Amino acid sequence: MTGKKLVVVAALLVLILSTAGIAGAITNGQPDGDNHPYIGLLVFDYAPDSPGWRCSGALIAPKVVLTAGHCTDGAVAARIWFDEDVTYDNYPFPLYPYGGPGSGAIEGTPYTNPKFGSDENPYGGGNGLPAFSYRDVGIVVLDEEVDVGGFAELPEAGLVDTLKNKTDMDVVGYGVQYQEQIPGSELPQPPPYYRWTGPRMRMYAPSKLVSGKFVFAAEYMRLSLNAGGGKGGTCFGDSGGPDLLGGTDTVLAVNSFVTNINCSGVGYSSRVDIPEVLEWINGFLLPPP
């Protein structure tokens, strides 16, 4: 995993760490059940047969999964599970997290938005936030069609710009849920990832849009991550998961990064309602010529 992926915070955990017990769910969330069956857990290979990191993603067509660009970037292959509970104990080792017959995984090919990390980034270069995550949108094209009982829906262009502050949002993913209290003298290195744990389940939590004309508003959406007041948030492992308009299946953005290791305050998501981004995504939905 590259250094860039290590600082992407709405999301990734190296699978070596995952096998040591780091796992996840939406913070302050609850089991999603069958409410969003089109959201799955993704694992990406950094080399053939070499799993490296995991994310969340949403099925938007029988063979197309929408996720984050920093999830697909650098990956040579991907696989996804749509089970609500993808806990290791449910799969014979080493089929999970590596995939293969009997693991329930569906293989696919990752694609990254061509402007992810490009020189066209108006926010500058380098690994600074949010410069590194410009156009943080990715696609996985599956090897076979999937029927999970529904799909996530793409938004109309510019929909986010019409939403009021504190608009209800639904966040769903397989990321970490809480931090264990581990004495510093017993904390394995490198922190903080060993602190994070929770069941590997598809989890849901309500959140709120934090709108306004902030400097990155044309590309990003801000979500409240504070657990108080009945709200939830996103954290490591939720990268690429959809931010849904409350009570709908409409994806407004995909989880990109949070601003601190405690996954609190606000999180930033890469908007998919940008016309150019929608055009790129729709290119995977059209039948080949």
C-alpha angles and dihedrals in degrees: 000000000000125000089249091062092049091063095046100104113184082071154347132103123181107244091230086063091043091059087055090063107276109136143138175216142181108292114259087004139138132223108284097213111185096330095104106018091160092070115090144174115257129204120193130203118220089195133008109301090354112117113205115166145354137227141165126256144177128233108231097170134010092274103019128088123188117214141139125301093230087058095054096035110107094004121129096190141006141197133192139205122202097189113122090228116042096168116156092240090065093062130055110249128274094023091078127081088011099055127215133133112341096018095095091235123143114210124227148163120253125224127187126209105262092232095055104120091356128148088250090074105125092202097066133256137280127060097301119128123289095001094078093054101052110147089003095185129126140176133210116202108205124222091231138023118267129210111194097153100268149008139237113251129228118236130240113264113275095010094135091059090061096054123103126230112278093023108166115261132185118215120195130176151116099257130126120293111195145000122248116226102246120171111245091240089059098042112116117225137286100038147223099040096067090061094059119088145143138129119309093242136131102259134189133204135168118241140171133242113242099207132179138109098291118162095264098039094115091064107022142050121214121219129190110246098182112125093211123098094034094294128130136197149199130267143160110339095026094088111129093018114133125259101216127202102251114277094004140088092236115125112216098173143344123246110264115163147337125216102235141028091251092063091229136130109030134345129208125226129190110244118237095187091080106115094231092049092048090051091053093048093046089054087072092050097055119090114253115265 
